[in-house]
Amino acid sequence: MTGIQFSIPQFTIHDLRRTASTRLNEMGYAGDVIEKALNHTQGGVRGIYNRAEYREQRQTMLQFWSDWVADLIDERKVIAFNFRKAG
């Protein structure tokens, strides 16, 4: 690491959960699967009748998430550019 520090004001664990939910929704994963992985309960009649665990879908989705995060922190996969103007 280069020792660069980033200032993230008022960061909480829920920021990570929100980021994961947003990214996984953007990647096309089913909302019910995401909500189950985040351990959210569903209210109303749907919450009463739908007792699905989505085990296989959650496993696939969370493996994707794990790989995606690992790629972000794996320095060997970071491409450095020189953004100085030529000339």
TAJOFEN-V897978 format. One record per residue. RES is the residue in one letter. SS is DSSP state (H for helix, E for strand, C for the rest). PSI is psi in radians with two decimals (* if undefined). D_CENTER is the distance of its C-alpha to the mean C-alpha in Angstrom with 2 decimals. Layout:
res=(RES,RES)
ss=(SS,SS)
psi=(PSI,PSI)
d_center=(D_CENTER,D_CENTER)
This chain:
res=(M,T,G,I,Q,F,S,I,P,Q,F,T,I,H,D,L,R,R,T,A,S,T,R,L,N,E,M,G,Y,A,G,D,V,I,E,K,A,L,N,H,T,Q,G,G,V,R,G,I,Y,N,R,A,E,Y,R,E,Q,R,Q,T,M,L,Q,F,W,S,D,W,V,A,D,L,I,D,E,R,K,V,I,A,F,N,F,R,K,A,G)
ss=(C,C,C,C,C,C,C,C,C,C,C,C,H,H,H,H,H,H,H,H,H,H,H,H,H,H,C,C,C,C,H,H,H,H,H,H,H,C,C,C,C,C,C,H,H,H,H,H,H,C,C,C,C,C,H,H,H,H,H,H,H,H,H,H,H,H,H,H,H,H,H,H,H,C,H,H,H,C,C,C,C,C,C,C,C,C,C)
psi=(2.72,-0.09,0.15,2.33,2.48,2.46,2.06,1.68,2.43,0.77,2.34,2.91,-0.51,-0.41,-0.68,-0.72,-0.73,-0.74,-0.79,-0.82,-0.79,-0.86,-0.76,-0.66,-0.74,-0.53,-0.05,0.15,2.57,2.37,-0.68,-0.65,-0.75,-0.82,-0.68,-0.73,-0.56,0.02,0.61,2.49,2.56,2.34,3.13,-2.92,-0.70,-0.73,-0.53,-0.74,-0.58,1.82,0.30,2.49,-0.38,0.68,-0.93,-0.71,-0.71,-0.70,-0.80,-0.80,-0.79,-0.49,-0.72,-0.83,-0.77,-0.79,-0.69,-0.80,-0.73,-0.69,-0.60,-0.59,-0.08,1.82,-0.45,-0.30,0.08,2.27,2.13,2.39,2.67,1.93,0.22,2.58,2.43,2.57,*)
d_center=(22.53,24.56,24.49,22.81,21.50,19.37,20.25,17.53,19.73,19.14,15.65,14.64,12.20,11.49,10.19,7.19,7.02,7.75,5.31,2.44,5.83,6.97,5.25,5.85,9.08,9.93,9.83,12.26,11.12,13.55,13.08,15.10,12.98,9.78,12.26,13.87,10.94,10.55,14.34,15.40,18.95,20.36,23.69,26.83,28.43,25.28,23.90,27.30,27.63,24.20,23.81,21.61,19.28,17.50,17.59,17.56,14.94,12.53,13.60,13.05,9.57,8.52,10.66,9.02,5.60,8.28,10.27,8.04,7.61,11.26,12.36,11.38,13.53,16.16,18.98,20.85,18.50,18.75,21.52,23.79,25.86,28.98,28.88,32.48,34.90,37.24,40.87)
